[in-house]
Amino acid sequence: MSIPGDQTPNPYQQPPQQPGMPPAPPNPYGQVPPQPPQPNPYAQPPAGGTPMPGAAPGAVPPPAGFGAVTPPSGFPAPPGGGGGGKGKGWLWGVGGAVLASAVWAGTLFATGGFDGEEKADLAGYRYKEDLCASSDFSAFEGAGFREDTPDEDEKNPEHDGSEHAALDGMSCEIEYKPTGASSDDYSSVSVYTSASLHKKTDPAPEFEAQYKAYESLDASGGDKYVLKDVSGVGDEAYLVTVKEKDGEDDGAYVILGVRDGWFTYQITWSEYVSSSSTGVTAVSPDKAGELLQTSAKATLAKLQK
C-alpha cells in the first residue's frame, strides 16, 4: 500500500525545468520521433528495369533471388572493372556462365561424360564364343604345317572365353606338326591367340608400355628380345622376337601384339625342332613374323563380322 508523501521518484521522468536553468537534455528513453520510411531491401524491383534506391543511374538490377554474379573460374575479369561498368559486370557474368556451360556440355557430349564414363571404341569387333573357329590360320597351313592329332584326353584346337560388363576375353591354342615330321617326332609348333574387348577402360596408354617392357628383360643377361613397330594392322602393333642366348637354331619364338581402338589382340608363334628330327628345318624368326601378320590381318577381319 502506498503511503502519501513517501512515493519513490520515477528515474525516467523528466524533472521540471527550474527558472534560470538551461533546458534538460532529451530523454533517451522517451518516444522516438517519427522517421522517414526506409526502402525494403527484399522488395521486387519495379517493372521496366527501374533501378533500386541507391543504385547508380542506369544500373540494371539483378533478377529477384540472385545476388551479385561473379565471372566463372578460369575466365578473365570483364573489361572496365570497378563500379563504372554500370551493370556490365552482371551481364558479362551471365554470358560467361552460359559460355562455360556450353563448353562443358559439348565436352561431355563428345566424351560420353554425362554417364560418368568414356564410350568404348570397339572398332566393330564382336565377342566370339569360339576364337579358334573365328580365326584364319591358312597362312600356317600354306607354309607346310598341319594340325597335330591330339591324344584321346586332349583337344586340338582348344578355345576358351568369357563375357563381362567391363572386359570380354577370348583365347585359342592350336598345335601344328611340320611337314615331314613323323607322328613320334617331338618337333612341333604352338600358336596361341588371345583377344580382348575393353568396354570400360581405354587400353591405349598402357599397350605400348606392355611391349616396350620386353626390352628391359635384356638386362637380366638371358635371351635377347628385339622389339619392332609394325604398320598396316590396327592402330598400333609391335613384333617381339626372342633370340636365344646360346644361339641354338632349334625354333623361333615370336609375339605379335595389335591394338585397334579399345580392342587388343595377341598371337604367338612357338616352334621347337628336336635334334633327332630329320628333314625338318625350323622357320626363321623373320618368316614366323610374316606368318603372324598375315594370320592376324585375316583374323581381325573375321572378328569384325
Secondary structure, DSSP 8 states (H G I E B T S, - for coil): ---TT-----TTS-----TTS------TTS----------TTS---TTT---TT--TT-----TT-------TTS---SS-GGGGTTHHHHHHHHHHHHHHHHHHHHHHHHTGGGTS-----TT----S-TTTTS--HHHHHTTEEE----TT--SSEEEEE--SSEEEEEEEEEEEETT--TT---EEEEEEEEEEESSS--HHHHHHHHHGGGGGGGGTSSEEEEEEE-SSSSEEEEEEEE-TT---S--EEEEEEEETTEEEEEEEEEE--TT-SS-----HHHHHHHHHHHHHHHHHHHT-
